[in-house]
Amino acid sequence: MSNIPATLKYTESHEWVQDNGDGTVTIGITDHAQEALGDVVFVELPEVGRELALEEEFGVIESVKAASDLYAPLAGEVIAINESLEDAPESVNESPYDDAWILKMKVADSTDLEKLLDADAYTLLVESEA
């Protein structure tokens, strides 16, 4: 069973979102997503300062067996990217919720957080895909 922290929010496309409590969020891919991808070999990151629309593609994550697009779970401005993923993309497999966050964003509308899945709803989604 995948690790699904109760403190995070989730998307149907398997991104996780951590509300930092200051109008910003941290975004990455879930444990379930990294398990499905297999060994991650490359992560394409967006530019800092880029404005993302809700569900806009902002990057790609590649593994030895597949490439998957990354989608913005919220609209807002990219304020930081995890540059360590350029040299160590495999950290997505090792620590998807900690060291391998992908970007930080200043959220355009914080009420959009309420539209994301909670841990229970995401667990049901993952179980339905099994």
KOLMAR-470197 format. One record per residue (C-alpha): residue number from 0; residue in three letters; x, y, z. Coordinates in pm, 1 decimal. Example, Ala and Ser with C-alpha at 12.3 -4.5 7.8 and 13.67 -1.06 7.14 Angstrom:
<pts>
    nr   rest         xx         yy         zz
     0    ALA     1230.0     -450.0      780.0
     1    SER     1367.0     -106.0      714.0
</pts>
This chain:
<pts>
    nr   rest         xx         yy         zz
     0    MET        0.0        0.0        0.0
     1    SER      125.8      346.2      -86.5
     2    ASN      213.7      600.1      178.7
     3    ILE      -62.0      866.9      180.0
     4    PRO        2.4     1132.4      447.7
     5    ALA     -319.3     1270.7      598.2
     6    THR     -173.2     1622.9      617.8
     7    LEU     -154.1     1666.2      239.9
     8    LYS     -407.0     1725.6      -38.8
     9    TYR     -403.4     1526.6     -363.6
    10    THR     -506.0     1539.2     -728.8
    11    GLU     -650.6     1270.1     -952.7
    12    SER     -330.7     1299.8    -1160.9
    13    HIS     -126.7     1196.4     -852.5
    14    GLU       31.9     1523.2     -742.6
    15    TRP       38.6     1609.2     -372.3
    16    VAL       -1.7     1959.1     -229.4
    17    GLN      114.9     2086.0      108.0
    18    ASP      -43.0     2408.7      229.8
    19    ASN      241.3     2611.2      380.9
    20    GLY       -7.1     2837.5      561.3
    21    ASP      123.6     3160.9      407.5
    22    GLY      -48.0     3164.9       69.0
    23    THR      208.8     2926.9      -76.5
    24    VAL      206.6     2552.8     -139.2
    25    THR      466.9     2285.9     -201.5
    26    ILE      391.1     2033.8     -479.0
    27    GLY      532.7     1693.2     -567.2
    28    ILE      422.1     1353.0     -693.6
    29    THR      274.6     1088.9     -468.7
    30    ASP      430.1      769.0     -346.3
    31    HIS      176.8      580.8     -558.6
    32    ALA      286.3      772.7     -869.9
    33    GLN      656.7      707.5     -816.0
    34    GLU      583.4      336.5     -757.9
    35    ALA      389.0      320.1    -1084.8
    36    LEU      662.8      502.4    -1276.4
    37    GLY      951.6      292.2    -1150.6
    38    ASP     1307.7      426.9    -1141.7
    39    VAL     1290.8      802.4    -1211.7
    40    VAL     1574.9      922.7    -1435.6
    41    PHE     1473.8     1281.4    -1524.9
    42    VAL     1248.1     1561.1    -1399.7
    43    GLU     1173.1     1863.9    -1618.7
    44    LEU     1110.4     2163.6    -1393.9
    45    PRO      924.4     2486.4    -1476.0
    46    GLU     1087.3     2830.3    -1468.3
    47    VAL     1066.4     3033.5    -1148.6
    48    GLY      825.1     3321.8    -1207.2
    49    ARG      607.2     3124.3    -1447.8
    50    GLU      233.1     3173.4    -1401.8
    51    LEU       48.1     2842.6    -1411.9
    52    ALA     -320.6     2795.0    -1481.8
    53    LEU     -517.8     2526.3    -1301.9
    54    GLU     -433.5     2183.8    -1451.0
    55    GLU     -175.1     2333.5    -1689.0
    56    GLU      111.2     2102.9    -1782.0
    57    PHE      426.9     2237.9    -1618.3
    58    GLY      682.7     1964.2    -1663.7
    59    VAL      760.4     1600.4    -1728.2
    60    ILE      886.1     1319.7    -1509.4
    61    GLU     1062.8     1033.2    -1686.4
    62    SER     1144.1      686.4    -1563.5
    63    VAL     1311.4      389.5    -1724.1
    64    LYS      969.3      270.6    -1842.7
    65    ALA      753.2      580.4    -1899.6
    66    ALA      725.8      956.7    -1919.9
    67    SER      440.7     1137.8    -1747.6
    68    ASP      328.1     1497.3    -1768.4
    69    LEU      303.8     1700.8    -1449.1
    70    TYR       -3.0     1920.9    -1399.9
    71    ALA      -59.3     2224.8    -1179.6
    72    PRO     -306.5     2130.5     -906.4
    73    LEU     -370.9     2501.1     -845.9
    74    ALA     -329.5     2825.8    -1035.2
    75    GLY      -46.9     3055.3     -928.1
    76    GLU      311.8     3166.5     -968.5
    77    VAL      610.3     2932.6     -938.3
    78    ILE      828.2     3082.6     -663.2
    79    ALA     1084.1     2801.6     -622.5
    80    ILE     1189.5     2478.5     -789.9
    81    ASN     1378.9     2185.1     -643.6
    82    GLU     1701.2     2214.0     -842.8
    83    SER     1847.2     1909.7     -664.4
    84    LEU     1617.0     1694.8     -882.4
    85    GLU     1826.8     1788.0    -1186.5
    86    ASP     2126.2     1600.3    -1042.7
    87    ALA     1937.8     1343.1     -835.1
    88    PRO     1600.7     1262.0     -998.7
    89    GLU     1604.6      924.5     -821.9
    90    SER     1524.0     1104.7     -495.0
    91    VAL     1161.5     1105.3     -620.0
    92    ASN     1163.9      728.4     -564.0
    93    GLU     1342.3      751.7     -229.5
    94    SER     1157.1     1041.1      -66.1
    95    PRO      855.6     1164.4     -268.3
    96    TYR      707.7     1369.0       19.5
    97    ASP     1022.9     1521.7      164.3
    98    ASP     1342.6     1576.1      -33.3
    99    ALA     1181.5     1532.9     -375.2
   100    TRP      925.6     1813.4     -376.7
   101    ILE      906.3     1960.5     -727.6
   102    LEU      798.5     2323.5     -690.8
   103    LYS      664.4     2586.7     -458.3
   104    MET      388.5     2815.9     -573.7
   105    LYS      217.3     3134.1     -460.5
   106    VAL     -146.8     3036.9     -497.3
   107    ALA     -381.6     3264.4     -693.8
   108    ASP     -692.6     3152.9     -500.1
   109    SER     -644.5     2964.3     -173.5
   110    THR    -1007.6     2844.2     -178.6
   111    ASP     -902.4     2612.1     -464.8
   112    LEU     -724.4     2400.5     -201.5
   113    GLU    -1067.4     2290.2      -79.8
   114    LYS    -1135.7     2131.3     -421.1
   115    LEU     -841.9     1889.6     -391.3
   116    LEU     -876.9     1535.0     -259.9
   117    ASP     -809.7     1460.4      105.5
   118    ALA     -613.8     1148.9      205.3
   119    ASP     -926.9      932.5      235.5
   120    ALA    -1056.1     1029.9     -108.1
   121    TYR     -711.7      979.5     -261.8
   122    THR     -684.0      636.5      -98.1
   123    LEU    -1013.7      537.8     -261.5
   124    LEU     -883.6      662.1     -597.4
   125    VAL     -562.1      459.5     -566.6
   126    GLU     -757.7      149.2     -462.1
   127    SER     -991.9      188.9     -759.1
   128    GLU     -693.5      188.9     -996.0
   129    ALA     -546.5     -131.3     -852.7
</pts>
